[in-house]
């Protein structure tokens, strides 16, 4: 479900205001920082590990290169390669790291806009 564009919340991180839509996605991915990721992860009750950061950095790099968020299957493939896992095991591991999934947690923490349509892999 798409959120209403007129409902904006502010997340204050390190004396900076970060603007989010009513579902908690960043309105402007350029407002993202490591500190913002940590604050959102805390809201999601996720303690970020090096494995989380590898995925988040992949997502941010993909966004910087393509100006769109990576599809979930690309993140699963990245994790498979990064951890030398079969793709099915990488997908399972991804959901261990982000239990509520790619869109609901990983995209929020990585500072993506709310997707309009998405393949969950």
PECORTA-V36891 format. One record per residue. N is the residue number from 1. RES is the residue in one small letter. OMEGA is omega in whole degrees, -180 to 180 (none if undefined). NEAR is the number of other C-alpha atoms within 12 Angstrom. Layout:
n->(N & N)
res->(RES & RES)
omega->(OMEGA & OMEGA)
near->(NEAR & NEAR)
This chain:
n->(1 & 2 & 3 & 4 & 5 & 6 & 7 & 8 & 9 & 10 & 11 & 12 & 13 & 14 & 15 & 16 & 17 & 18 & 19 & 20 & 21 & 22 & 23 & 24 & 25 & 26 & 27 & 28 & 29 & 30 & 31 & 32 & 33 & 34 & 35 & 36 & 37 & 38 & 39 & 40 & 41 & 42 & 43 & 44 & 45 & 46 & 47 & 48 & 49 & 50 & 51 & 52 & 53 & 54 & 55 & 56 & 57 & 58 & 59 & 60 & 61 & 62 & 63 & 64 & 65 & 66 & 67 & 68 & 69 & 70 & 71 & 72 & 73 & 74 & 75 & 76 & 77 & 78 & 79 & 80 & 81 & 82 & 83 & 84 & 85 & 86 & 87 & 88 & 89 & 90 & 91 & 92 & 93 & 94 & 95 & 96 & 97 & 98 & 99 & 100 & 101 & 102 & 103 & 104 & 105 & 106 & 107 & 108 & 109 & 110 & 111 & 112 & 113 & 114 & 115 & 116 & 117 & 118 & 119 & 120 & 121)
res->(x & x & x & x & x & x & x & x & x & x & x & x & x & x & x & x & x & x & x & x & x & x & x & x & x & x & x & x & x & x & x & x & x & x & x & x & x & x & x & x & x & x & x & x & x & x & x & x & x & x & x & x & x & x & x & x & x & x & x & x & x & x & x & x & x & x & x & x & x & x & x & x & x & x & x & x & x & x & x & x & x & x & x & x & x & x & x & x & x & x & x & x & x & x & x & x & x & x & x & x & x & x & x & x & x & x & x & x & x & x & x & x & x & x & x & x & x & x & x & x & x)
omega->(177 & 179 & 177 & -178 & -178 & 178 & -176 & 174 & -179 & 172 & 179 & -179 & 180 & 179 & 175 & 176 & 179 & -175 & -179 & 176 & -174 & 177 & 176 & 177 & 177 & 176 & 179 & -179 & 178 & 178 & -178 & 172 & 177 & -180 & 177 & 178 & 180 & -180 & 180 & 178 & 177 & 175 & -179 & -179 & 177 & 174 & -173 & 178 & 176 & 179 & 175 & -176 & 178 & 179 & -180 & 178 & 175 & -179 & 180 & 179 & 179 & 179 & -180 & -177 & -172 & -179 & 172 & 177 & 178 & 172 & -177 & -177 & 176 & 177 & 178 & 179 & 177 & -179 & 178 & 180 & -178 & -176 & -177 & -179 & 168 & -175 & -180 & 178 & 178 & 178 & 177 & 180 & 178 & -178 & 170 & 180 & -179 & -172 & 180 & 169 & -176 & -177 & -172 & -179 & -174 & -180 & 178 & -176 & 180 & 176 & 178 & 170 & 177 & 180 & 177 & 177 & -172 & 167 & -179 & 176 & none)
near->(12 & 16 & 19 & 16 & 18 & 12 & 16 & 20 & 19 & 22 & 27 & 17 & 19 & 13 & 10 & 14 & 20 & 29 & 29 & 33 & 27 & 22 & 26 & 39 & 39 & 34 & 30 & 22 & 30 & 20 & 25 & 34 & 25 & 22 & 23 & 33 & 38 & 28 & 26 & 34 & 30 & 16 & 17 & 23 & 17 & 22 & 19 & 27 & 15 & 13 & 22 & 33 & 26 & 25 & 38 & 39 & 28 & 30 & 37 & 32 & 23 & 22 & 25 & 18 & 12 & 13 & 16 & 21 & 35 & 35 & 27 & 31 & 24 & 26 & 40 & 38 & 28 & 30 & 33 & 24 & 20 & 23 & 20 & 15 & 18 & 17 & 22 & 18 & 18 & 28 & 29 & 21 & 28 & 37 & 26 & 18 & 30 & 33 & 19 & 20 & 27 & 38 & 36 & 28 & 36 & 46 & 42 & 40 & 44 & 47 & 43 & 43 & 37 & 33 & 29 & 15 & 13 & 19 & 17 & 22 & 21)
